[in-house]
Amino acid sequence: MNNFFIAIKNKLATFTKKQKIKMLVGLIVIFILLIVLIVFLIINGKKITNEEFESVIKSAAKEYYNDNKKKLPDEDNPSVSVSIEKLVNKEYMKKSSHYIKDKTCSGRVEVYLENEDYYYQPILECISGYQTKTLLDVINEDNEIVQSGAGLYEQQIGEEKIKYFRGDKVNNFVKFSGDLFRIYKIDEEDKILLVQYQTVKDNFYTWDDRYNVEKEGNFGINTFNLSRALTALNDIKTYESLFKAADQKRFVNYKICIDKANEGESFSANKVCKEKYENNFGLLSVYDYMMASLDPTCLKVGDAQCQNYNYLANPLKESFWTLTGNNSNTYEVWKIRGNGQMQLDFASSKAALRYTFALDKHTLFKSGTGTEKDPYLIR
């Protein structure tokens, strides 16, 4: 090492004064560039994406309301909001420019009281173009309400208005917890109802096997809210092999129509449900299945042609249960066969549980176009 420095010293001794000045200037320039680079990395290296920034303001809002519990929403005032500016002024976070490069952004966090719990919704709006969107926003943007053909329909049912998909080719795919699901309905509370895309053979269950007085045997009782099927569903939703722990927390209660139906009973899309059951996990009703069909002759419960032009009938691998019992007896339940036809069967027999669940209307959109190859992703 000493020989190395001696060699450099000897080499410098051979330089002219002009060469030494040039070398010094060069070293100074390199030093200044290094300082500029370091400063640039310090200032810009810690920048995060707009989506990540939404998580920052959400956390700041939670901390703010934790310190100001009296400002949280209540039954009289079910929603409140706090702006980024206020969170900065109250020192719950730094200025936006500390986190993101875009200086045109403003925003807030809206807090909702739902099902006795608080839901925090970050909203970011940037002049440059970025805007926080919910899955519901994107569904409505991508699907204009139609009156004919495949697509998203709107229906007034009594005092409630819903939206639902019809046809065999509709872009209503969502990838959730690693699996594909399809949006089949947006209910009167703007909750997004999803159904499992494909049935699974090892997901076969008895709908119910209790002793039936009418049949004098263990043929089951066809009342959904008292069924073995509901018990199984409440177990399935907790399986981490199917749903990640964090995703299980996304399930929200929704109203499930558990009206029973007779074979040959007339059906229309504006049929008012008489009996509802509230849960965060369920099955399709036979009416949900019929509403998805575009066949104009799909008019009565049990009509084989209801499988036509119906995305819920394609693809089917196995028969699956609906939650709809037969209104003519206490032991039969409607199921959808592998060929897409509706059929009554003993509750004590087996079929797949093609489960359904609901996502909150505030669920944030991440990416996707709703096709099978590019399904909607949420965050």
Order of alpha helices (4+ residues) and beta strands (2+ residues): alpha-alpha-alpha-beta-alpha-beta-beta-alpha-beta-beta-beta-beta-beta-beta-alpha-alpha-beta-beta-beta-alpha-beta-beta-beta-beta-beta-beta-beta
